[in-house]
Amino acid sequence: MGRLEGKVALVTGGGSGLGAADCEALAAEGAKVVVTDVNLAAAQAVADRIGADAMALALDVADEAQWIATYAAIEERFGALHVLVNNAGVVLNADVEDTSLDKFRWVNAVMIDGVFLGMKHAIPLMNKSGGGSIINMSSVGALLGYPIFFAYSAAKGAVRSMTKSVAVMAQVKGYKIRCNSVHPGAIETPMVQQAEGRPGQANQIPEGVLPHGTAGHPKDVAALIVFLASDESRYITGAELVIDNGLTIRPF
């Protein structure tokens, strides 16, 4: 307990799934948490569960003005920002032939523009706060060929590349900011359930080491987020951390 005491963390898409698990895990280790989501009611519900050290804000990550307003609200409430978790995402089930330009741009707006804007406007506040950790949610979709997730994988590939660019820039400019990407495999979240055509299915994840082919639990990813947010990971930047139960290393 207390690994993140004194830190302020912002999580996008914090109203459900991975984002909600991240918010609760960060708070459990002492962070003050800003829960953001396009669905303010969902974000508020997560903030209410956490308690007085959390605040909820409505945020469309593709809207630059909303990002600027969000950081202003964080500075006014908490006076600092040390952790940014760019988690908000959408999924489109379509291969390249079935992906319309409008849908492609919609996916990119959330997961490329959103990550870009989050990082761009976080950096000045993080510098004022003495440094920090940027954690970008990518996916094994950025590392493997998934025809049915063409736009999603394209966006997650961009997240992977942007992460490395920002990590190097921060070092070159002498910023005390680290930037890493996280690449989950199948995690039992509402978005994954929707993509797989089984919305609302009960989340039943066995305890202990999971066999191949078993979906992970949001808490598995949240534990990694806490580590990357903490000073324990001070020597890790520009890395792509795969959390997929061995999916990407199997030769068949």
C-alpha positions as CSV (number, residue, x, y, z in Angstrom):
1,M,0.0,0.0,0.0
2,G,1.0,3.6,-0.6
3,R,3.2,3.0,-3.6
4,L,1.6,6.0,-5.3
5,E,1.2,8.3,-2.3
6,G,1.3,11.9,-3.3
7,K,0.8,11.3,-7.0
8,V,-2.1,12.5,-9.1
9,A,-3.3,10.3,-11.9
10,L,-5.6,10.8,-14.9
11,V,-7.3,7.8,-16.6
12,T,-9.3,8.1,-19.8
13,G,-12.1,5.8,-20.5
14,G,-12.2,5.3,-16.7
15,G,-15.9,4.6,-16.5
16,S,-15.8,0.9,-17.2
17,G,-13.6,-2.1,-18.1
18,L,-9.8,-1.7,-18.0
19,G,-10.1,2.0,-17.2
20,A,-12.3,1.5,-14.1
21,A,-9.9,-1.2,-12.9
22,D,-7.0,1.1,-13.4
23,C,-8.6,3.9,-11.4
24,E,-9.4,1.7,-8.5
25,A,-5.9,0.1,-8.4
26,L,-4.2,3.5,-8.6
27,A,-6.3,4.8,-5.8
28,A,-5.7,1.7,-3.7
29,E,-2.0,2.6,-3.8
30,G,-2.6,6.1,-2.6
31,A,-3.0,8.1,-5.8
32,K,-5.5,10.9,-6.2
33,V,-7.4,9.8,-9.3
34,V,-9.2,11.8,-12.0
35,V,-11.7,9.5,-13.7
36,T,-12.6,10.7,-17.2
37,D,-15.0,9.3,-19.7
38,V,-17.4,10.4,-22.4
39,N,-20.1,8.9,-20.1
40,L,-19.9,11.2,-17.1
41,A,-22.4,9.1,-15.0
42,A,-20.1,6.1,-15.4
43,A,-17.1,8.1,-14.5
44,Q,-18.8,9.5,-11.4
45,A,-19.9,6.0,-10.3
46,V,-16.2,4.9,-10.3
47,A,-15.1,8.1,-8.5
48,D,-17.8,7.6,-5.9
49,R,-16.6,4.1,-5.2
50,I,-13.0,5.5,-4.7
51,G,-14.1,8.3,-2.4
52,A,-12.9,11.8,-1.6
53,D,-9.5,11.5,-3.4
54,A,-11.2,11.0,-6.8
55,M,-12.9,13.4,-9.2
56,A,-15.0,12.6,-12.3
57,L,-14.9,14.6,-15.5
58,A,-16.6,14.3,-18.9
59,L,-13.9,14.0,-21.6
60,D,-14.2,13.3,-25.3
61,V,-10.6,12.5,-26.0
62,A,-10.8,13.6,-29.6
63,D,-11.7,17.2,-28.6
64,E,-8.6,19.3,-27.9
65,A,-10.6,22.0,-26.0
66,Q,-11.9,19.4,-23.6
67,W,-8.4,18.2,-22.9
68,I,-7.2,21.7,-22.1
69,A,-10.2,22.3,-19.8
70,T,-9.6,18.9,-18.1
71,Y,-6.0,19.7,-17.3
72,A,-7.0,23.2,-16.0
73,A,-9.5,21.5,-13.7
74,I,-6.9,19.0,-12.5
75,E,-4.4,21.8,-11.7
76,E,-7.1,23.8,-9.9
77,R,-8.2,20.8,-7.8
78,F,-5.0,18.9,-7.1
79,G,-2.3,21.3,-8.3
80,A,-0.3,18.7,-10.2
81,L,-0.3,15.7,-12.5
82,H,2.1,12.8,-12.3
83,V,0.4,9.9,-14.2
84,L,-1.5,9.8,-17.4
85,V,-3.2,6.6,-18.5
86,N,-4.4,6.9,-22.1
87,N,-6.9,4.1,-22.0
88,A,-10.0,5.2,-23.9
89,G,-10.7,3.1,-26.9
90,V,-13.3,1.9,-29.4
91,V,-13.4,-1.2,-31.6
92,L,-14.7,-1.8,-35.1
93,N,-15.3,-5.3,-36.4
94,A,-14.3,-4.9,-40.1
95,D,-11.5,-5.9,-42.4
96,V,-9.9,-3.3,-44.8
97,E,-12.5,-4.0,-47.5
98,D,-15.4,-3.5,-45.2
99,T,-14.0,-0.4,-43.3
100,S,-15.5,2.9,-44.5
101,L,-13.3,6.0,-44.4
102,D,-15.7,7.6,-41.9
103,K,-15.4,4.6,-39.5
104,F,-11.6,4.5,-40.0
105,R,-11.4,8.2,-39.1
106,W,-13.7,7.7,-36.1
107,V,-11.4,4.9,-34.7
108,N,-8.4,7.1,-35.3
109,A,-9.9,10.1,-33.7
110,V,-10.4,8.3,-30.4
111,M,-7.2,6.2,-30.2
112,I,-4.7,8.3,-32.2
113,D,-5.9,11.9,-31.8
114,G,-6.9,11.1,-28.2
115,V,-3.5,9.8,-27.2
116,F,-1.7,12.5,-29.1
117,L,-3.7,15.3,-27.4
118,G,-3.5,13.7,-24.0
119,M,0.3,13.5,-24.1
120,K,0.8,16.9,-25.8
121,H,-1.2,18.8,-23.1
122,A,-0.1,16.6,-20.2
123,I,3.6,17.3,-20.7
124,P,3.7,21.0,-19.5
125,L,1.7,20.1,-16.4
126,M,3.9,17.1,-15.7
127,N,7.0,19.2,-16.0
128,K,5.6,21.7,-13.5
129,S,4.8,18.8,-11.2
130,G,8.4,17.5,-11.3
131,G,7.9,14.8,-13.8
132,G,5.7,11.8,-14.4
133,S,4.7,8.6,-16.2
134,I,2.7,8.4,-19.4
135,I,1.1,5.0,-20.0
136,N,-0.5,4.4,-23.3
137,M,-2.9,1.4,-23.8
138,S,-2.0,-0.3,-27.0
139,S,-2.8,-4.0,-27.8
140,V,-1.4,-7.2,-29.2
141,G,-3.4,-5.9,-32.2
142,A,-0.4,-3.7,-32.9
143,L,1.9,-6.7,-33.0
144,L,-0.1,-9.3,-34.8
145,G,-2.3,-9.5,-38.0
146,Y,-6.0,-9.4,-37.1
147,P,-7.9,-8.8,-40.4
148,I,-11.2,-8.2,-38.6
149,F,-9.8,-5.4,-36.4
150,F,-8.1,-3.5,-39.3
151,A,-8.8,0.1,-38.0
152,Y,-8.3,-0.8,-34.4
153,S,-5.0,-2.5,-35.0
154,A,-3.8,0.5,-37.2
155,A,-4.6,2.9,-34.4
156,K,-2.9,0.7,-31.7
157,G,0.2,0.5,-34.0
158,A,0.3,4.3,-34.0
159,V,0.0,4.4,-30.2
160,R,3.0,2.1,-30.0
161,S,5.1,4.3,-32.3
162,M,4.0,7.6,-30.6
163,T,5.0,6.2,-27.3
164,K,8.5,5.6,-28.3
165,S,8.8,9.0,-29.9
166,V,7.7,10.8,-26.7
167,A,9.9,8.6,-24.6
168,V,13.0,9.7,-26.6
169,M,11.9,13.3,-26.8
170,A,11.5,13.5,-23.0
171,Q,15.1,12.2,-22.5
172,V,16.6,14.5,-25.2
173,K,14.9,17.5,-23.7
174,G,15.8,16.6,-20.1
175,Y,12.2,16.0,-19.0
176,K,11.6,13.7,-16.0
177,I,8.9,12.0,-17.9
178,R,8.7,8.3,-18.9
179,C,6.4,7.0,-21.6
180,N,5.5,3.3,-22.1
181,S,2.9,1.3,-24.0
182,V,0.9,-1.7,-22.7
183,H,-0.2,-4.4,-25.0
184,P,-2.9,-6.6,-23.6
185,G,-4.3,-9.7,-25.2
186,A,-7.8,-10.8,-24.6
187,I,-9.1,-9.2,-21.4
188,E,-12.6,-9.8,-20.2
189,T,-14.1,-6.3,-20.6
190,P,-17.4,-5.0,-22.0
191,M,-15.6,-3.8,-25.2
192,V,-14.1,-7.2,-25.8
193,Q,-17.4,-8.9,-25.1
194,Q,-19.1,-6.6,-27.5
195,A,-16.5,-7.3,-30.2
196,E,-16.9,-11.0,-29.7
197,G,-20.7,-10.9,-30.0
198,R,-21.4,-11.8,-26.3
199,P,-22.3,-8.5,-24.6
200,G,-23.2,-8.6,-20.9
201,Q,-21.7,-12.1,-20.3
202,A,-20.8,-12.7,-16.7
203,N,-17.1,-12.1,-16.0
204,Q,-15.8,-15.3,-14.5
205,I,-12.1,-15.6,-14.4
206,P,-10.4,-18.5,-12.6
207,E,-7.7,-17.8,-9.9
208,G,-4.1,-18.6,-10.2
209,V,-2.0,-19.2,-13.4
210,L,-4.4,-19.1,-16.4
211,P,-4.3,-21.8,-19.1
212,H,-3.6,-20.8,-22.7
213,G,-6.7,-19.3,-24.4
214,T,-8.2,-18.0,-21.2
215,A,-9.1,-14.3,-21.1
216,G,-7.4,-12.2,-18.5
217,H,-9.1,-10.0,-15.9
218,P,-8.9,-6.2,-15.9
219,K,-7.0,-6.4,-12.5
220,D,-4.2,-8.2,-14.3
221,V,-3.6,-5.1,-16.5
222,A,-4.3,-2.7,-13.6
223,A,-1.4,-4.3,-11.6
224,L,1.0,-3.5,-14.5
225,I,-0.4,0.1,-14.7
226,V,0.3,0.6,-11.0
227,F,3.9,-0.6,-11.5
228,L,4.5,1.7,-14.5
229,A,2.9,4.6,-12.6
230,S,5.2,4.1,-9.6
231,D,8.8,5.0,-9.1
232,E,9.6,1.3,-9.0
233,S,9.7,1.4,-12.9
234,R,12.0,4.4,-13.0
235,Y,14.4,2.6,-15.5
236,I,11.6,1.7,-17.9
237,T,10.7,4.1,-20.8
238,G,9.9,3.6,-24.4
239,A,9.0,0.0,-23.7
240,E,6.1,-2.1,-25.0
241,L,4.9,-4.3,-22.2
242,V,3.0,-7.3,-23.5
243,I,0.4,-8.8,-21.1
244,D,-1.2,-11.7,-23.1
245,N,-0.5,-15.0,-21.3
246,G,2.0,-15.9,-24.0
247,L,-0.3,-15.3,-27.0
248,T,2.3,-13.5,-29.1
249,I,5.2,-15.9,-28.5
250,R,3.4,-19.1,-29.6
251,P,4.6,-20.5,-33.0
252,F,1.2,-21.9,-33.8
